[in-house]
Amino acid sequence: MATKDYVLAVDQSTSGTKALVIDRRGAVVARASLEHRQIYPRAGWVEHDPLEIYENVKKAARLALEAAGIGPGSLAALTVTNQRETAVLWDRSTGLPVYNAIVWQCQRTAGFCEKLREQGFEGEVRERTGLLLDPYFSASKWRWMLDHAEGARRKLEERGLLAGTIDSWLVWKLTGGRVHATDYTNASRTSLFDIHALKWDSGLCERFGVPESLLPSVLSSDAVYGVTEDPDLFGDARVPISGVIGDSQAALFGNLCLEPGAAKATYGTGTSVLMNVGDRPAPAGEGLVQAIAWGLGGKAAYALEAIIRTSGDTIKWVRDNLGLFADMGELERLLAEAPHNEGVYLVPAFVGLGAPYWRPDARAALVGMNRGTGRAHIVRAAIESIAYQVRDAVELLEAESGIALKELRADGGATDNAVLMQFQADLLGRTVDKSEAAELSALGSAYLGGLGTGFWPSLDGLVRETGRKYRSYAPVMALEERENHYSGWKRAVASVIGPSIREPRADGSQEEPVQAQTL
């Protein structure tokens, strides 16, 4: 029999699916990656095809094993980390979705959420779930599908429907329809899960109009969820499924932010800035959400989170929609060509603004252009917009938690851009540690799945065997220059969402808001 020397981590993100083969040292020995379609039926609506995603999971898994030169018999576990909040509703008997997955970015339920807010429901949601009442989260998406997907209400009456986030959809498919389960972290992103009692809240289900009977069982992230049963994946091999966790929380664990006060930012399609706050939820003021960091051994760890809706996706927009550069090499040349933004700011509110503004109605804008503005300035503005939003998030986390951030651990695809990382350190005035491994979400889920299946015998042993290495970016920008950059950003945001954050002049009067060129 083959020795079980590897874990296969499936990282299902907003833009695509990766499968990574990881050894006992935490090293990635092989990987495969596939993109899936982004579906935009209307302005502000974003969808994915759940069947396409599942087929990509299987294909990527097989390609990764082939690249590693191993078979499924060498796997101790298959782990799953996923884009959070994206909602799926499917037919229990056929295994087919009744509608496309509605992606976390989608704004179609903003009106429904606003009505609940007007009814005074937001306080109840925040108290029990730690979340804001916002279309970002899953519950209103399921309600929309129940109301609008053809045949959904009839199937609901026949008890023929199941609901879940992407992780539970994949677990259900991978186990041949035998297991309908999710983990604490994904459940906590739905607006229906009581993060204090660690169970679905029947009152919230009733208010959102999502029957509790549709929802998956909720397990610890390191639980064994079942085994692979789809013969199209690994034939007759049965690989344990464990390490199920939302991607941002997985990155927190993968960064080994195991102590209260440790924080990370994952620079993906959007950016999640998470701070570990220990074994109890910390109070969250406006603009922050309480989060379950992970479930380990049946116990939950908690975090505070600031959510940025659009970050890395801004770079993709500049490349694909505007055609301002073709590849990363050209991007770097353009950034060198424009070492300063020359007063040009991009507010990337393509699907609204997240923390600290939480304005789903905001729209993207370019601010401060003049006749000399060229593509290099717009590209730089796009890159810098990510760092400005992260500073917004860090300042909010520090203010609400009372914990001063000493350093920020960074992961995700955009961290490969050294200009962004240096500008981020300069803008924060703190060191930014960029992990040598880009796939911290996959590593985090692999670590949890490995602990759950005994691949690593203990957390201490895991830390010893897999200690991460980082490239540190120390701030070098002068304080005055840093604050001038940030004041310009605040004025740019004010031009999009209103004059409430106008910057004061030295004489105490208020500057007029900059006029935005709305995209």
C-alpha positions as CSV (number, residue, x, y, z in Angstrom):
1,M,0.0,0.0,0.0
2,A,1.1,3.6,-0.8
3,T,2.3,5.6,2.2
4,K,0.0,8.6,2.9
5,D,2.6,11.3,2.7
6,Y,0.6,14.1,1.2
7,V,-2.5,16.2,1.6
8,L,-4.5,17.5,-1.4
9,A,-5.9,21.0,-0.8
10,V,-8.7,22.3,-3.0
11,D,-8.8,26.1,-3.1
12,Q,-12.0,27.2,-4.7
13,S,-11.8,31.0,-5.1
14,T,-13.9,33.7,-6.8
15,S,-11.8,33.6,-10.0
16,G,-10.8,29.9,-10.3
17,T,-9.9,26.6,-8.6
18,K,-6.5,25.4,-7.5
19,A,-5.5,22.0,-6.4
20,L,-2.2,21.7,-4.4
21,V,-0.3,18.7,-3.3
22,I,1.3,19.4,0.1
23,D,3.9,17.4,2.0
24,R,4.6,17.1,5.7
25,R,6.9,20.1,5.6
26,G,4.1,22.2,4.4
27,A,5.8,22.5,1.0
28,V,3.7,22.6,-2.2
29,V,5.1,19.9,-4.4
30,A,2.6,20.3,-7.3
31,R,-0.3,22.4,-8.3
32,A,-2.9,22.8,-11.0
33,S,-5.2,25.8,-11.6
34,L,-8.3,26.4,-13.7
35,E,-10.4,29.5,-14.2
36,H,-14.2,29.6,-14.4
37,R,-16.6,32.0,-16.1
38,Q,-17.7,35.2,-14.4
39,I,-21.4,35.8,-15.3
40,Y,-22.8,39.3,-15.1
41,P,-26.6,39.2,-16.0
42,R,-27.1,42.8,-15.0
43,A,-25.2,45.7,-13.6
44,G,-24.2,44.7,-10.0
45,W,-25.2,41.1,-10.4
46,V,-22.5,38.4,-10.3
47,E,-23.0,34.6,-10.8
48,H,-21.0,31.4,-11.2
49,D,-22.0,28.0,-12.6
50,P,-21.7,25.5,-9.7
51,L,-21.4,22.6,-12.1
52,E,-18.5,24.2,-13.9
53,I,-16.8,24.8,-10.6
54,Y,-17.3,21.2,-9.5
55,E,-15.9,19.9,-12.8
56,N,-12.9,22.1,-12.4
57,V,-12.3,20.8,-8.9
58,K,-12.2,17.3,-10.2
59,K,-10.0,18.2,-13.2
60,A,-7.6,20.3,-11.1
61,A,-7.3,17.5,-8.5
62,R,-6.4,14.9,-11.1
63,L,-3.9,17.3,-12.8
64,A,-2.2,18.1,-9.5
65,L,-1.8,14.4,-8.6
66,E,-0.4,13.7,-12.1
67,A,2.1,16.6,-11.8
68,A,3.2,15.2,-8.4
69,G,3.6,11.7,-9.8
70,I,1.4,10.2,-7.1
71,G,-2.0,8.4,-6.9
72,P,-4.9,9.0,-4.5
73,G,-3.6,6.2,-2.3
74,S,-0.8,8.6,-1.2
75,L,-3.3,11.1,0.2
76,A,-4.0,11.4,3.9
77,A,-6.8,13.9,3.2
78,L,-8.6,16.1,0.7
79,T,-9.2,19.6,2.1
80,V,-11.5,22.4,0.9
81,T,-11.1,26.1,1.3
82,N,-13.6,28.3,-0.6
83,Q,-14.9,31.7,-1.6
84,R,-17.2,32.6,1.3
85,E,-20.8,33.9,1.2
86,T,-21.4,32.7,-2.4
87,A,-24.8,30.9,-2.3
88,V,-25.9,27.7,-4.0
89,L,-29.4,26.1,-4.0
90,W,-29.7,22.6,-5.5
91,D,-32.1,19.7,-6.1
92,R,-31.5,17.0,-3.6
93,S,-32.6,14.2,-6.0
94,T,-30.9,15.2,-9.2
95,G,-27.9,17.0,-7.8
96,L,-28.4,19.9,-10.1
97,P,-28.5,23.6,-9.1
98,V,-31.8,25.3,-9.5
99,Y,-30.0,28.5,-10.4
100,N,-26.4,29.8,-10.9
101,A,-24.5,30.4,-7.7
102,I,-25.0,34.0,-6.5
103,V,-21.5,35.4,-5.7
104,W,-20.6,37.3,-2.6
105,Q,-20.0,40.4,-4.7
106,C,-23.6,40.4,-6.1
107,Q,-25.8,43.4,-5.1
108,R,-29.2,42.2,-6.3
109,T,-30.6,41.8,-2.8
110,A,-29.6,45.3,-1.6
111,G,-33.3,46.4,-1.7
112,F,-34.4,43.4,0.3
113,C,-31.7,44.0,3.0
114,E,-32.7,47.7,3.1
115,K,-36.3,46.8,3.8
116,L,-35.2,44.5,6.7
117,R,-33.0,47.4,8.0
118,E,-36.0,49.8,7.9
119,Q,-37.9,47.2,10.0
120,G,-35.3,47.5,12.7
121,F,-33.9,44.0,12.1
122,E,-30.1,44.9,11.8
123,G,-29.5,44.9,15.5
124,E,-30.8,41.4,15.9
125,V,-28.6,40.2,13.0
126,R,-25.5,41.9,14.5
127,E,-26.1,40.6,18.0
128,R,-26.4,37.0,17.0
129,T,-24.2,36.7,13.9
130,G,-21.7,39.5,14.3
131,L,-22.5,40.6,10.7
132,L,-23.9,43.7,9.2
133,L,-27.3,43.4,7.4
134,D,-25.9,43.5,3.9
135,P,-26.3,41.7,0.5
136,Y,-22.7,40.5,0.8
137,F,-23.8,37.6,3.0
138,S,-25.6,34.5,1.9
139,A,-29.1,34.5,3.5
140,S,-30.7,37.1,1.2
141,K,-29.2,35.3,-1.8
142,W,-31.0,32.0,-0.9
143,R,-34.2,33.9,-0.3
144,W,-33.9,35.5,-3.8
145,M,-33.4,32.1,-5.4
146,L,-36.4,30.7,-3.6
147,D,-38.5,33.6,-4.9
148,H,-37.1,33.7,-8.4
149,A,-35.6,30.4,-9.5
150,E,-38.0,28.4,-11.7
151,G,-39.6,25.5,-9.7
152,A,-37.8,26.4,-6.5
153,R,-40.9,26.9,-4.4
154,R,-42.5,23.7,-5.6
155,K,-39.3,21.7,-4.8
156,L,-39.2,23.4,-1.4
157,E,-42.7,22.1,-0.6
158,E,-41.6,18.6,-1.7
159,R,-38.6,18.9,0.6
160,G,-36.4,18.4,-2.4
161,L,-34.0,21.4,-2.0
162,L,-30.6,21.8,-0.3
163,A,-28.8,25.1,0.4
164,G,-25.2,25.8,1.0
165,T,-22.1,27.8,0.4
166,I,-19.5,26.6,-2.1
167,D,-17.8,24.3,0.5
168,S,-21.0,22.4,1.3
169,W,-21.9,22.1,-2.4
170,L,-18.4,20.6,-3.0
171,V,-18.6,18.3,0.0
172,W,-22.0,17.1,-1.1
173,K,-20.8,16.4,-4.6
174,L,-17.5,14.8,-3.6
175,T,-19.3,12.4,-1.2
176,G,-21.8,11.3,-3.9
177,G,-24.6,13.2,-2.2
178,R,-24.1,11.5,1.1
179,V,-23.0,14.4,3.3
180,H,-24.6,17.9,3.5
181,A,-22.3,19.8,5.9
182,T,-20.4,23.0,6.3
183,D,-17.9,24.3,8.9
184,Y,-18.2,27.0,11.6
185,T,-16.5,29.7,9.4
186,N,-18.7,29.3,6.4
187,A,-21.9,29.0,8.4
188,S,-21.0,32.2,10.2
189,R,-21.0,34.1,6.9
190,T,-24.6,33.4,6.1
191,S,-26.5,35.8,8.5
192,L,-28.3,32.7,9.9
193,F,-25.7,31.3,12.3
194,D,-25.5,32.2,16.0
195,I,-21.7,32.6,16.6
196,H,-22.2,32.4,20.4
197,A,-24.3,29.3,20.5
198,L,-22.6,27.7,17.4
199,K,-25.9,26.7,15.8
200,W,-28.4,27.9,13.2
201,D,-30.8,30.5,14.6
202,S,-34.4,29.6,13.8
203,G,-35.6,33.1,14.4
204,L,-33.2,34.5,11.8
205,C,-34.1,31.8,9.3
206,E,-37.7,32.8,9.7
207,R,-37.0,36.5,9.2
208,F,-35.0,35.9,6.1
209,G,-37.4,33.3,4.8
210,V,-34.9,30.5,4.5
211,P,-36.1,27.3,6.1
212,E,-33.6,25.7,8.5
213,S,-34.4,22.3,6.9
214,L,-32.4,23.4,3.8
215,L,-29.2,24.1,5.7
216,P,-26.2,21.8,6.2
217,S,-25.0,20.3,9.4
218,V,-22.3,22.5,11.0
219,L,-19.0,20.8,12.0
220,S,-15.6,21.9,13.2
221,S,-13.1,22.8,10.5
222,D,-10.8,19.9,11.4
223,A,-13.7,17.3,11.5
224,V,-13.7,14.4,9.0
225,Y,-16.7,15.2,6.8
226,G,-16.8,11.9,4.9
227,V,-14.8,10.3,2.1
228,T,-14.7,10.8,-1.6
229,E,-17.4,8.8,-3.3
230,D,-17.4,10.2,-6.9
231,P,-15.8,7.5,-9.1
232,D,-15.1,10.2,-11.7
233,L,-12.6,11.7,-9.3
234,F,-10.4,9.0,-7.9
235,G,-12.0,5.8,-9.1
236,D,-12.5,3.4,-6.2
237,A,-10.2,5.3,-3.8
238,R,-11.8,6.7,-0.7
239,V,-9.9,9.8,0.6
240,P,-11.0,11.4,3.8
241,I,-12.4,15.0,3.5
242,S,-11.3,17.3,6.3
243,G,-10.0,20.9,6.7
244,V,-13.1,22.6,5.4
245,I,-12.8,26.4,6.0
246,G,-13.6,29.7,4.4
247,D,-10.6,31.1,2.4
248,S,-9.9,34.2,4.5
249,Q,-10.0,32.3,7.8
250,A,-7.8,29.6,6.2
251,A,-5.2,32.2,5.3
252,L,-5.2,33.4,9.0
253,F,-4.5,29.8,10.1
254,G,-2.0,29.3,7.2
255,N,-0.1,32.4,8.3
256,L,0.0,30.8,11.8
257,C,-1.7,33.8,13.4
258,L,-2.5,31.7,16.4
259,E,-2.4,34.3,19.1
260,P,-4.7,37.2,19.8
261,G,-3.6,40.4,18.1
262,A,-2.0,38.6,15.1
263,A,-3.4,39.9,11.8
264,K,-3.3,39.1,8.1
265,A,-4.6,40.5,4.8
266,T,-5.4,38.3,1.9
267,Y,-5.1,40.2,-1.3
268,G,-7.5,38.3,-3.6
269,T,-10.4,39.4,-5.7
270,G,-11.4,41.4,-2.6
271,T,-9.3,41.7,0.5
272,S,-10.1,40.4,4.0
273,V,-8.2,41.9,6.9
274,L,-8.5,39.6,9.9
275,M,-7.3,39.9,13.4
276,N,-7.2,37.0,15.9
277,V,-9.1,38.0,19.1
278,G,-8.9,34.7,21.0
279,D,-11.6,32.3,22.3
280,R,-14.4,34.8,22.7
281,P,-16.0,37.3,20.2
282,A,-14.7,40.8,20.6
283,P,-17.1,43.8,20.3
284,A,-17.4,45.1,16.7
285,G,-18.3,48.7,16.0
286,E,-19.5,50.2,12.7
287,G,-17.8,48.8,9.7
288,L,-16.4,45.6,11.2
289,V,-17.8,42.2,11.5
290,Q,-17.2,39.5,14.1
291,A,-15.9,36.3,12.7
292,I,-15.3,32.7,13.7
293,A,-11.6,32.3,12.8
294,W,-11.7,28.5,12.7
295,G,-13.0,25.4,14.6
296,L,-10.4,23.2,16.0
297,G,-11.2,20.2,18.2
298,G,-14.8,21.3,18.4
299,K,-13.8,24.7,19.8
300,A,-14.2,28.0,18.0
301,A,-11.5,30.7,17.8
302,Y,-12.7,34.2,16.9
303,A,-11.6,37.2,14.9
304,L,-12.5,40.7,13.9
305,E,-12.7,41.3,10.2
306,A,-12.7,44.3,7.9
307,I,-14.0,43.4,4.4
308,I,-12.8,45.1,1.2
309,R,-15.1,44.3,-1.7
310,T,-12.7,44.9,-4.6
311,S,-8.9,44.9,-4.6
312,G,-7.1,42.4,-6.8
313,D,-10.1,42.5,-9.1
314,T,-9.3,46.1,-9.8
315,I,-6.0,45.0,-11.4
316,K,-7.9,42.5,-13.5
317,W,-10.4,45.2,-14.6
318,V,-7.6,47.6,-15.7
319,R,-6.0,44.8,-17.7
320,D,-9.1,43.1,-19.2
321,N,-11.7,45.9,-19.5
322,L,-9.4,48.9,-20.2
323,G,-6.6,47.0,-21.9
324,L,-3.9,49.2,-20.2
325,F,-1.4,46.3,-19.9
326,A,-1.0,42.8,-21.1
327,D,1.0,41.0,-18.5
328,M,2.7,41.5,-15.2
329,G,6.0,42.6,-16.8
330,E,4.2,45.4,-18.6
331,L,2.5,46.3,-15.4
332,E,5.8,46.7,-13.6
333,R,7.2,48.9,-16.4
334,L,4.2,51.2,-16.2
335,L,4.6,51.5,-12.5
336,A,8.2,52.5,-13.0
337,E,7.2,55.0,-15.6
338,A,4.8,56.7,-13.2
339,P,6.5,56.7,-9.7
340,H,3.9,59.1,-8.4
341,N,0.1,59.1,-8.9
342,E,0.1,62.8,-9.7
343,G,-3.1,63.3,-7.8
344,V,-5.0,60.5,-9.7
345,Y,-7.1,58.2,-7.5
346,L,-9.3,55.2,-8.4
347,V,-12.1,54.4,-6.0
348,P,-12.9,50.8,-7.0
349,A,-16.5,50.7,-5.9
350,F,-17.5,48.4,-8.7
351,V,-19.8,46.5,-6.3
352,G,-20.0,49.1,-3.6
353,L,-17.6,49.9,-0.8
354,G,-16.9,47.7,2.2
355,A,-15.2,48.6,5.5
356,P,-15.3,51.2,6.9
357,Y,-17.9,52.8,4.6
358,W,-20.3,49.9,3.9
359,R,-22.0,51.6,1.0
360,P,-23.4,49.0,-1.4
361,D,-24.8,51.8,-3.5
362,A,-21.4,53.5,-4.2
363,R,-20.0,53.4,-7.7
364,A,-16.5,53.4,-9.0
365,A,-14.8,56.6,-10.0
366,L,-11.5,58.0,-11.3
367,V,-10.6,61.2,-9.5
368,G,-8.1,64.0,-10.1
369,M,-7.3,63.4,-13.8
370,N,-5.9,66.1,-16.0
371,R,-4.8,66.5,-19.6
372,G,-1.4,64.9,-18.7
373,T,-2.9,61.8,-17.2
374,G,-1.8,58.7,-19.0
375,R,-2.3,55.0,-18.7
376,A,0.6,54.6,-16.3
377,H,-1.1,57.0,-13.8
378,I,-4.4,55.0,-14.0
379,V,-2.5,51.7,-13.5
380,R,-0.7,53.2,-10.5
381,A,-4.0,54.5,-9.1
382,A,-5.4,51.0,-9.4
383,I,-2.5,49.4,-7.5
384,E,-2.5,52.1,-4.8
385,S,-6.3,51.8,-4.3
386,I,-5.7,48.4,-2.7
387,A,-3.2,49.8,-0.2
388,Y,-5.5,52.7,0.7
389,Q,-8.4,50.3,1.5
390,V,-6.2,48.1,3.6
391,R,-5.1,51.2,5.7
392,D,-8.8,52.1,6.1
393,A,-9.3,48.5,7.4
394,V,-6.3,48.5,9.7
395,E,-7.2,51.8,11.3
396,L,-10.7,50.6,12.0
397,L,-9.5,47.3,13.5
398,E,-7.1,49.1,15.8
399,A,-9.7,51.6,16.9
400,E,-12.3,49.0,17.7
401,S,-10.1,46.3,19.2
402,G,-7.8,48.6,21.2
403,I,-4.8,46.5,19.9
404,A,-2.0,48.3,18.0
405,L,-0.9,46.4,14.9
406,K,2.8,45.8,15.0
407,E,3.0,44.1,11.6
408,L,0.7,42.8,8.9
409,R,1.1,39.4,7.3
410,A,0.2,39.4,3.7
411,D,-0.8,36.7,1.2
412,G,-2.6,36.3,-2.0
413,G,-1.7,36.8,-5.7
414,A,-1.4,40.6,-5.6
415,T,1.4,40.3,-3.0
416,D,3.8,39.3,-5.8
417,N,3.8,43.0,-6.8
418,A,6.7,44.5,-4.9
419,V,5.5,48.1,-5.6
420,L,2.2,47.3,-3.9
421,M,3.8,45.7,-0.9
422,Q,6.3,48.6,-0.4
423,F,3.5,51.2,-0.8
424,Q,1.4,49.3,1.7
425,A,4.2,49.3,4.3
426,D,4.8,53.0,3.6
427,L,1.1,53.9,3.9
428,L,0.7,51.9,7.2
429,G,4.0,53.0,8.7
430,R,4.4,49.4,9.8
431,T,6.3,46.4,8.5
432,V,4.4,44.2,6.0
433,D,5.5,40.5,6.0
434,K,4.8,38.8,2.7
435,S,4.7,35.1,2.9
436,E,7.0,33.2,0.6
437,A,4.0,30.9,-0.1
438,A,1.3,32.6,-2.2
439,E,-1.4,30.0,-1.4
440,L,-1.9,30.5,2.4
441,S,-5.6,29.7,2.2
442,A,-4.8,26.3,0.7
443,L,-2.1,25.8,3.3
444,G,-4.4,26.7,6.1
445,S,-7.0,24.2,5.1
446,A,-4.3,21.6,4.6
447,Y,-3.0,22.2,8.1
448,L,-6.5,21.8,9.6
449,G,-7.2,18.7,7.5
450,G,-3.9,17.3,8.4
451,L,-4.5,17.8,12.1
452,G,-8.0,16.3,11.8
453,T,-6.7,13.1,10.1
454,G,-3.5,12.7,12.2
455,F,-1.2,13.7,9.3
456,W,0.3,16.1,11.8
457,P,-0.1,14.7,15.3
458,S,-0.3,18.1,17.1
459,L,-0.5,21.8,16.6
460,D,2.9,22.3,18.1
461,G,4.3,19.6,15.8
462,L,2.7,21.3,12.8
463,V,4.3,24.7,13.7
464,R,7.7,23.0,14.1
465,E,7.6,21.1,10.8
466,T,6.1,23.9,8.6
467,G,7.4,27.2,9.9
468,R,6.8,29.9,7.3
469,K,9.3,32.3,5.8
470,Y,8.5,35.9,5.0
471,R,9.9,38.8,2.9
472,S,9.6,41.9,5.0
473,Y,8.8,45.3,3.6
474,A,9.8,48.1,6.1
475,P,8.3,51.6,5.7
476,V,10.6,54.3,4.2
477,M,8.2,57.1,3.2
478,A,8.3,60.3,5.2
479,L,5.3,60.9,7.4
480,E,4.1,64.1,5.6
481,E,4.2,62.4,2.2
482,R,2.3,59.4,3.6
483,E,-0.4,61.5,5.1
484,N,-0.7,63.6,1.9
485,H,-1.3,60.4,-0.1
486,Y,-3.9,59.2,2.4
487,S,-5.7,62.6,2.6
488,G,-6.1,62.5,-1.2
489,W,-7.6,59.1,-1.0
490,K,-10.1,60.3,1.6
491,R,-11.2,63.2,-0.6
492,A,-11.6,60.8,-3.5
493,V,-13.9,58.5,-1.5
494,A,-15.8,61.5,-0.3
495,S,-16.5,62.5,-3.9
496,V,-18.1,59.1,-4.4
497,I,-20.1,58.7,-1.2
498,G,-20.8,62.3,-0.2
499,P,-19.1,65.1,1.6
500,S,-19.2,63.6,5.1
501,I,-15.5,63.0,5.2
502,R,-14.2,66.2,3.6
503,E,-10.7,67.0,4.7
504,P,-10.2,70.2,6.8
505,R,-8.0,73.0,5.6
506,A,-5.3,74.5,7.8
507,D,-7.6,77.4,8.6
508,G,-10.3,75.0,9.8
509,S,-12.7,75.4,6.8
510,Q,-13.8,72.5,4.7
511,E,-12.3,71.7,1.3
512,E,-14.7,71.3,-1.5
513,P,-15.1,67.7,-2.6
514,V,-13.2,66.7,-5.7
515,Q,-15.3,66.0,-8.7
516,A,-15.4,62.4,-9.7
517,Q,-15.4,60.9,-13.2
518,T,-17.8,58.1,-12.5
519,L,-17.1,54.8,-14.3
